[in-house]
Amino acid sequence: MRRVEESVSKFKNRIEKDGKLSSDRLIRKMIEQIDRYRERLFAAPVVVDTPNGKITVYPQRANNILEQFFPGMRRAHRRKTGNDCMRREFRSMLADTPLIRNLENPEYMKILLDGKENLEELFAQLGESAIKDMEKSRVENSHILPGYATLAKLKELPEKIVSLLAHVKKEEISNRIL
């Protein structure tokens, strides 16, 4: 990390000495960002105690994970549909859907499964109360418009919808006759 910091400092000094470069608005903005976030850019790694001993964690300096996630998702969408625009797909996607990509990470799966062979075995071990808790959490965190959750819980909802549709069809028929 020290070598990187030294290289960035040399780069910055070289730019500041060059009148043409230092007068460029975008380059000045970049230098301001380097100065502003210097402590975070070159922060020392963190040593963490784990059950297996101490490990050194080098924090991400940027949001590389998200920067890699969306282009990969877009590429997969293009391959699947031939369509480059993902606006409609993102709008229809549940908020937590991108988290499914974590299932491709072997270390994440090892932690998640906690010694189980596969997800089926893990879910089979979950009790009914845990599933109800997850469902309650999902409903509380979902983006359902106010009133729709109450409406969806009505036992007679299917019958009401059928009767409304039947009524609409009768009106359509009578309007077409007139």
N, C-alpha and C positions, 0 to 999 in steps of 0.2 A: 504494500500500500504506500510505503514511503517513496518508492521509485516512481509510482504513478503520480503522487503529489508533486514530486520534484519535476517531473516531465511537464505536468500541467503548468507549474509555476514558470518554467522556462518558456513554454509556449505563450503564456500570458505576457511575460516580459518582452518577448520578441514582437508580439502584436503591438504592445504599448509604445515601443520604440519606433515602429514603422508608422509614419504619419498618415500614409494612405489607408492602411488597414484600421488604424485607431479612429479615423474619422468616419468609417462606415457605421451606419446606424445599427445594423444587425449584429455586427461584431462587438460594438459597444454593449449592446444588450446581452450578448453571450458572456462577456467579461463581468458584467454586473451580476449575472446569475451565478457565475463561478465564485465571485466574492461573497455573494449573499448566502450560498449554501456550502461554503468551504468546509465548515465543521462536519456537516453531514456527509459530504462527498468522501472525505478522507477519515471517517471515524474508524477507530480501532475495532477489530473483531471482538465478539463477545464470547467469553468462556462460560459454558453452561454445565452444571452438574446433572448427570443422568444416572439411572440405575446401573448403566454399563460403564460409568466413569465420566470424566470430563471430556466435552467435545467443544471445538471451536466453531462458532457460527459466524460466517461472513455475511452481513446484511446486504440485501439487494440495494443498489444505489438508485434504482429506477423501477418503474412498474413493468419490467421485462416480461413477467408472467402474463399479464393482460395484453401486452403488446404482441406477444406470440400467439395468444389464444384466438383473437378475433380474425387475423388473416387465415389461420388454419381452419377455423369454422367457415369462413367465407369460401375458401378453396373447396372444402368438402361439399358445401351447398352447390357450388358451380358444377362440380363433378356429378352430383346427384340429379340436379334439375336442368343444368345447362343455362340457368338464369343467373345473371351477375348481381341482381338487386335482391337484398335480403330484408328490406324494410318490412314487408308483410310478415315474414317469418319471425323477425324479432318482436313485432307487435303481438303476435299470437302466442309467443313463447312464455311459459310461466317464469317467474322471477328467478327461481333456483335452478332452472334447467342447465345453465352452463356448468354447475357444480358436478354434473354427471361426468364431465371430462376427467375429474379426479379419479374415477374408477379405472382409468388407463395407467395410473401411476402405481407401480408395484409396491413401493414403500407405504403409500397411503392405504392400499388394500391390506397389507400385512397388519397395519395398526387397526384398521376397521374390523377385519375378521377376527383379530385377537385369538389366533389358534384354530379357528374354524376352517373347514375345507373350502367353503364357498358361501356366496350370499344366501342361498337357499337355507343352508344349515344355520346361518346367523339369524335369519328371519324366523325360522322354525323355533328357535330358542326364545325369541321375544315373546313375552306374555301378552295377553289381550289388552291389559291395562297400558302397556308401553305403546301398543299400536294406537289405542284411543288417545293417549297423550300426544303422539306424533300427529294424529289427525286434527286434534284440537289446536295444536300449534300451527299446523298448516292453514287451517281455516282462519285463525287469528291474524296470520301474517300474509294472507293472500290479498290480492287486489280486487276483491269483489266489491261492486258498488253497494252503497248502503241500501238495505231493504231486500236485496237479492238473497242473502243468506237465510233470512226469515222465510222468504217465499219458497226457497228450495227445501226447507224442512217440512212444509205442509204435506201431510199424507195424501190429501185429496187433490194435489196439484195435477197429476196426469189426467184425472177425470175432468177437472175444470178446463184444462187445455183442450181436450177432445170436444167438450161441449161448446167452447168458444169457437173452435174451428168449424164445428158442425153448423153453428149459428151463422158464421161468416159465409160459409158455402151456400146456405139457404138464401142469405141476402144477395149474394152475387148472382145466384140463379134468378131470383125475382127481379133484380135490377136489369139483367140481360133480357128478360122477357118484356119488361116495360120498355 
